[in-house]
Amino acid sequence: MTDDSTPLEAEYAILKQKLATLDRELAVREAAKAAANNAARSVGAQLARLGHAAELAGVRFDNEVARRLYWSYPDVHVAEIANPMRVHEGQVSRYVGTGEAEKPCSNECGRTIVWHMRNRTDAHRQPRYCDECQAMRDARREQDRLEWTAREDAEHRATVEVLRAAVEGGVQIRRYADFPGVPHTWEIDENGVPLALRDER
């Protein structure tokens, strides 16, 4: 091993730490998902009891409650909502109407937004932002893209200069040997000059 291996070992060590962090976060997410599934099953069981009680009382299940369950709680199965309504699950959508709900902006700015949902799958879409927060996110994303592009361009130019120095120093660039950091340098012209350099002339 050469001294050049020391930075590589350090990078592998950092990767190991980051994977350990990811493992912990994934475990937390799985635990939260299991808890949410259990809570949804509990709601389904309660709907069955409530439906039975409503039937004994000779009253219909509250359509507004059904509407809220349908659009705001996608983890509660449609069949469980249909149960107290005493309808087939395919008929529930006729009773709950279109999906529209006012919810807080996911950026927690204090503003609210109205979700227009075409189907139940839309209720899973997260996060959603108000117009102001979305504009800020778009601007930040564009700034990040420009900074990333500038870094990539600078690194590419620096690597091309190393390639140029290597070629001018007499290093033979093999046709199928990619020069690290310079895409397509294995393509050389009739004089053996990498296209990455020829295209700049």
SVG drawing of the C-alpha trace seen along z (x, -y; Angstrom):
<svg xmlns="http://www.w3.org/2000/svg" viewBox="-84 -34 91 38">
<polyline fill="none" stroke="black" stroke-width="0.4" points="0.0,0.0 1.2,-3.5 0.6,-6.8 -2.2,-7.4 -4.3,-4.7 -4.6,-6.7 -7.2,-9.2 -9.1,-6.3 -9.3,-4.5 -10.6,-7.7 -13.3,-8.0 -14.3,-4.4 -14.5,-5.1 -16.7,-8.1 -19.0,-6.0 -19.3,-3.4 -20.4,-6.1 -22.9,-7.5 -24.3,-4.0 -24.7,-3.4 -26.6,-6.7 -28.8,-5.7 -29.5,-2.3 -30.6,-4.1 -32.9,-6.4 -34.4,-3.5 -35.1,-1.7 -36.9,-4.7 -38.9,-5.0 -39.9,-1.4 -41.0,-1.6 -43.1,-4.7 -44.6,-3.0 -45.5,0.1 -47.1,-2.2 -49.1,-4.0 -50.3,-0.7 -51.4,0.5 -53.3,-2.8 -55.0,-2.5 -56.1,1.0 -57.5,-0.2 -59.5,-2.9 -60.9,-0.2 -62.0,1.9 -63.7,-1.1 -65.5,-1.9 -66.9,1.7 -68.2,1.2 -69.6,-2.3 -71.3,-0.9 -73.0,1.8 -74.1,-0.8 -75.5,-3.1 -77.4,-0.2 -79.0,0.7 -80.0,-2.9 -81.5,-3.0 -79.4,-5.9 -77.0,-6.4 -73.3,-6.7 -72.2,-10.4 -71.2,-11.2 -69.0,-14.0 -67.0,-11.6 -66.8,-9.2 -65.6,-12.1 -62.9,-13.1 -61.8,-9.5 -61.6,-8.9 -59.6,-12.0 -57.5,-12.7 -56.7,-9.2 -55.5,-7.2 -54.1,-4.5 -57.6,-3.6 -58.8,-1.1 -61.9,-2.0 -63.6,1.3 -63.4,0.2 -65.0,-3.1 -67.7,-1.3 -68.5,1.0 -70.3,-1.5 -71.9,-3.2 -73.5,0.2 -72.4,-0.2 -69.9,1.7 -66.4,0.1 -66.8,-0.8 -69.7,-3.0 -68.0,-5.0 -66.7,-7.6 -70.3,-8.5 -70.9,-9.6 -67.7,-11.4 -67.6,-13.7 -64.5,-15.5 -61.3,-15.7 -60.5,-19.2 -58.7,-19.8 -57.0,-22.8 -53.8,-21.8 -50.7,-23.6 -47.8,-24.4 -45.2,-21.7 -42.6,-24.4 -44.4,-25.3 -44.5,-28.9 -48.0,-29.3 -49.8,-29.6 -52.3,-27.0 -52.9,-25.6 -55.9,-23.9 -55.3,-20.4 -57.4,-19.4 -57.4,-15.7 -58.5,-13.8 -58.2,-10.4 -57.2,-8.9 -53.6,-8.5 -53.2,-12.3 -53.7,-12.2 -50.3,-10.5 -48.5,-13.3 -46.1,-15.0 -44.8,-17.6 -46.9,-20.5 -45.9,-24.1 -47.7,-27.4 -46.8,-29.6 -44.3,-31.7 -42.4,-28.7 -42.5,-26.9 -41.0,-30.0 -38.2,-30.1 -37.6,-26.3 -37.4,-26.7 -34.9,-29.6 -32.8,-27.7 -32.8,-24.6 -31.7,-26.7 -28.9,-28.3 -27.7,-24.9 -27.8,-23.7 -25.7,-26.6 -23.2,-26.2 -22.9,-22.4 -22.5,-23.1 -19.8,-25.7 -17.9,-23.2 -18.2,-20.4 -17.0,-22.7 -14.0,-23.9 -13.1,-20.3 -13.5,-19.2 -11.2,-22.1 -8.6,-21.2 -8.6,-17.5 -8.4,-18.5 -5.3,-20.5 -3.8,-17.5 -4.6,-15.4 -3.1,-18.1 0.1,-18.1 0.2,-14.3 -0.2,-14.3 2.4,-17.1 4.7,-15.2 4.6,-12.2 2.2,-10.0 0.5,-7.6 -3.3,-7.8 -4.7,-4.3 -7.9,-4.3 -10.0,-2.5 -8.5,-4.0 -10.7,-6.6 -8.9,-9.5 -10.4,-10.0 -12.8,-12.9 -12.8,-13.6 -15.6,-11.7 -15.0,-10.1 -11.2,-10.7 -10.8,-7.1 -11.9,-8.5 -8.8,-9.8 -8.3,-11.3 -6.1,-10.1 -3.1,-11.6 -3.8,-9.9 -4.9,-13.2 -7.8,-12.8 -11.0,-14.4 -11.4,-16.3 -8.3,-18.3 -8.8,-18.4 -12.3,-19.9 -10.8,-22.9 -8.5,-23.8"/>
</svg>
